[in-house]
């Protein structure tokens, strides 16, 4: 299979380092010149769950000038538009783009390349960019692919079969939108944990903040339901548990335990958003993960005070006007104490 992976960081690098040894014709493309040059000179090195170095064709984005058929888009969501600008004119007649990103980027991609050229994917395997030419792989999770309209297709089945055979157990699903919204729901909770210098499973175990995290998840799941999307369980975590009229304590506890088990199994406690704020001191993906949910909620006249408050806190942390710490979680928790609004969401 001929594949161009746009973005050779954590996700793109992990995928490439598995597909190349399996015999696929893979080209990785990245805007980081130092990273590209290191791959050209020494290969792409994977550490962590899998240890290997592979020789793979690497290009800087400015060097890309060839027909593209299967494109895996693995750039940060905030770079979607810039990454697609040189790609769109190069797509072949049956070429398509698979979003392997955080956030709800598929509509944006469709607007730039055509809705029929977009395949959605949901992944919870992870890693991080360690240094030029080196990616750390944290281990497997869930991998789903699907057409955005839910129909079965030859290309999504081929992708699922290829990934399963040569990389990671994958499934072609008829509800990729539900999976993406579920990831956005738990992603909101992840982003809140990035406001504290502690590991995610530890934070999820703090009982005083459990109602706040559940309310965050419920706000996202509520917006999803309002736009006709049915969230699904991912890695044992089902956002629908937190939208029920009556809280099922056993199911809620099981969902949070599944998240704690997931993080501990991967041997890394902090999110990419935490690294953006605490280590790199740069802009996060909050506007691409939480922002679209808030925008849709506003269109519907729905109150999402925790998501709005989370946006404000992360923006402040990015700009240096908000000090990260448990006071941020306290502020979010205080927003769960308002009455329920007429739309039926927690306000």
RAWOCOR-V917242 format. One record per helix or strand of 3 or more residues. SS is the DSSP state (H for helix, E for strand). FROM is the first residue (numbers start at 1). TO is the last residue. If there is no record, write none. Layout:
# RAWOCOR-V917242
ss & from & to
SS & FROM & TO
SS & FROM & TO
This chain:
# RAWOCOR-V917242
ss & from & to
E & 2 & 6
H & 10 & 19
E & 25 & 30
H & 33 & 42
E & 44 & 48
E & 52 & 54
E & 57 & 60
H & 61 & 63
E & 68 & 73
H & 77 & 88
E & 91 & 99
H & 106 & 113
H & 115 & 117
E & 118 & 123
E & 126 & 131
E & 134 & 139
E & 143 & 147
H & 154 & 166
H & 176 & 193
H & 200 & 204
H & 207 & 226
H & 239 & 242
H & 249 & 266
H & 272 & 280
H & 286 & 289
H & 291 & 300
H & 305 & 319
H & 326 & 337
